[in-house]
């Protein structure tokens, strides 16, 4: 069987990241993405929501 290695940043002497550290970094990135999405949706305002609700009433 062959082993695959995942390149790690920081040069040849960089220690591989532990699973917990990788998960923490992924969760932080996900949180930042969701925060940005939330801000985008809030800046879009209730314009789309009002149009959608009025459309349902017809």
Residue pairs with C-beta under 8 A, 6 or more apart in sequence:
8 14
8 16
8 17
17 25
